[in-house]
Every structure is written in C-alpha cells, then in structure tokens.
Amino acid sequence: MLSDIDHELRYTRDYIGQEAFSERVMTALAEVPRHYFVPQELQVAAYDNGPLPIGHGQTISQPYIVALMTDLLQPGAGDVILEVGTGTGYQTAVLARLVRRVYSLEIVAPLACAAALRLQQLGCNNVEIHHSDGYAGWPEHAPYDGIIVTAAAPYIPAALIAQLKPGARLVIPVGYAGAEQQLLVVEKDGDGAVRERSVLPVAFVPLVNSSDK
C-alpha cells in the first residue's frame, strides 16, 4: 500500500507541489490496519489504493488521499483536530497517532456508533466521536489546530472557518457530486483573514447536511 501511495505521489507531484509526504504521516499509515475499517466482503481489497464502499452511500477514502490530506493538514503532536466525516474511522485512527486529540463528527448514526467501538477496541483513547451535522462543526471544543473534512461540501462552511485557530489549516474537498471538485487548503492568518488554494481535482461523496436526511 505504501509503495502505491509513493507511486501516485510521483504521478501527482506537479499538482500538489511536493516530492514526498512526511515520515510521521507515512509511519501512521503503516501502523493503522486498514482491513479493520473495511467491510468483511471487501477484505481482499483492503490495501488496494482505491476508495471502497462502506454502506449508507459512504466510502472509505483511498490510502493516497488519506496520506495527502493528512500531510496537507500538517498535524503536530500537541494538536487538537476536528474531523468532519468519521465514516468507519480510518482517517480518525491515522490522525490519532499524530496528534493529542481528535474530535470527529459523523451524521450517519450507525457509522458513528460502529466507528466509536472500533477505535476503542484499537486503543485510540484520544478520540471522541459525535453523531452530528458536520456543517456546524463542534464549537464546544473549538478553536482547533486543524480541521479535516472527508466528504465534498458545495461551499466552505462558515462555522468551520470560525472554529479554526489563527495560523491553522482546514483541508476540505469542495464541489458537487458528479461535477468538478477541488481539494482545498484553507489557511487562517493571525488577523482572521482567510487564504485558500486548490491542490488537486478529486471525487468525494457529498457532505450530508441534516436538512438532506
């Protein structure tokens, strides 16, 4: 799996503007057993470099995208991170190895419950899962040292910008399902001004709003 990530990184390096992902990020991916987060009937493909369905119209992201988004977040060991879109908890588990605390939101209740149990069984004791609408963020624990969104929103939710610390980053795919989407890095400076840049064309499932359910 790691060699597949490196291969795709070489292919996309002109898009993302870098030659390698950090050693910390790659070590975290090596340590997380991806098969534990993949449905039983898809175990044979657990370490393929591609997304897989996890039910409820959702997917687990391909390992390369997990590596890229994690690296773009630039997580530090003492950071508190908000994740929007827990899914099965794979990205959550990767982050848990890199930061002090991960707060993760999942709007699909069965996924949230299953992910919380799965992460507990894996010993990820620095993670808290909440069944909630990700568009509103999780203001009780804000501001965050970084925010990562694992589904595509049609716009950047204002609540997530508001809950971001000055100097921190938001990594989010933006666009509509079936249309052009871009993976964005949004940085908030010390004065609260926001700067965004596009990294790579992507294809994510939509970020579900509570009004859509």
N, C-alpha and C positions, 0 to 999 in steps of 0.2 A: 504493500500500500504506500509506504513512504517513497519508494522509487517511482511509483506512478505520480505521486504529488510532485516530486522533483522534475519529472519529465514534463508535466503540464506547466510547471513554473517556467521552464525554459521556453516553452511554446508561447507563453503569455507575458514574458518579461518586458516586452516593449510596451504593452498595455499598462502594466502595473508599476513599471519603472524601478524594478529591483531584481537582483540576481538570486536571492536566497531568502528563505524565511528564518526567523531567529531560532537558535538552537533550543531555547526554552520551549517554544511552540512545538517544534518537531518532536522533542522529547515527550511532551504532554500527549501528543497524538499517538506516539509509540506505546505509551503506558495505558491508554484507555482501550479496553477490549470492545471494539465496535460491534462485534457479534452479539454482545449483551443488549444492544439497543436496537437490534433488527428483528422483525417478526420471524418466528420459527421457520415458516415456509420459505424464507429468503436467506437463510443462513449461508447457503452456498455462495451468495454474492456479497456477504457482509464486508469483505475487504476489497471489493472492486471500487474503482474510483468513479463512482456514479451515485446519483440520488436513488433512494428506494422508497416505495410507498409504506406508510405505517398505519394506514386506516384513517377514517374520518376526513378524507380528502387531503391529508397532510403527507409530508415526506421527511425523511432524514437526508440532510444535505450531503453532497459528495465530499469525500475527505479533502480534496484540494480546496474547495470553497470554505470548508471549516478552517483549514490552515490559513488561507488568505485572510478571511475576516478576523480571525483571532490575531494574526500578525498585524493587521492594519489597526486594530484596537490598541496595540502597544501596552498590554497589561503588565502592571508592576506587582511585585509580591505583596505589597501592602494595600492594594486597591480594593475598592468595593464596586462591583459591577452589576448593572441591571441588564438582564437578558429578556427580550420580548419574543416569546415563541419557544417554549420548552421542548415541545414535541416529545420524543422518547427520552430526552435528557443527555444526548451525546455531546452536543456543544457545551452544555452545562458542565458535564464531567471534565471536559478539556479545560474549561475556564477554572474549575475548582482546583486544579493542580497548579494554577498560575497566579492566583490572587488570594486575598484574605477572605473575601466573602462574595457570594453570588446570590442575588435575588432574581428569581425567574418567574415570568408570567406566562400562563397558558390559558387560553379561552375555552379549550375543549376539556371538559371536566374529566372524562376517563383517561385522557392522556396525562393530565396534571397529576392525578392520583397514582397512576402507574409509574410515572417518572419519579415522583417523590419516594415511592417504595424502592424502586430500582437503585436510585442514588444512595439511599440509606444503606441498602444491602452492600453496596460497593464501598461504603465507608466515607462517602463525601459528606462530611459533617459540617462543612462551611457553606452549605446550600440551603436556601429556603424557596419553596415553590408556592405560588399563589394562583388560584383559579380566578382569572380576571381578564378584562379587556386591556390589551396592551397599548391601545391608543392613549390611554390616560396615564400610563406609566405606573409607578409605585411611589407616590410622594412621601409616604411615611419614612422612607429610608434615604431620601434624596438629601443633598446632591450626590451624584455618582462620579466616580473617577473615570467611568466609561460606560457606554450603553451600546449593546449589540442587538440588532433586530434580524430574525431569521426567516422572515416572510416579507413579501413585497407590499409596501403601502403605496397608495396613489399619490401621496404627498408626505412630507416630513411632519409628523405630529408635533404641534407646538408644545405639548406637555413634556415631551422627551427633551426638547431643547431647554426648557425651563428647569428640568431636573438634572441637567448636566453641569458639572463643576466648570468654572473658568479654567481654560487650559486643557480640558478633557476632550475626548472624541466620541462621536456617535457614528457607528458603521451600520448602514441600512440600505437595502435594495429598494429602489423607488420605481414605480411604473405599474401598469395594469397587467393582469394575467392574459397571456396570449398576444401581448403587444410588447414594444421595446421597454426593457427595464435596464436600469443602470445601478451598479453598486456604488454608493456614495460614501465618502468620508466627510463628516461634518465636524468642524473644529470651532470651539467657542473660546474667544480670547479673554483676557483679564477684564476688559471693559464690557463683556457680554456680547460683543459683535460676533457674528457667525460667518464662517467661510466654508464653502463646500467644494469638493472636487469629485469628478467622476473617475472611477478606477477601471471598470470592466463591464461590458454588457453581460447580463445574467438572465436566468429564468427561474423564478421562485413561485411557489404557490402564494395566493393573496393573503395578506394580513387581515384576518377576520375582525370586523367590528361587531360589538354586541347588537347593534341595530340590524345586522345582516342575518342574525341567527333566528 
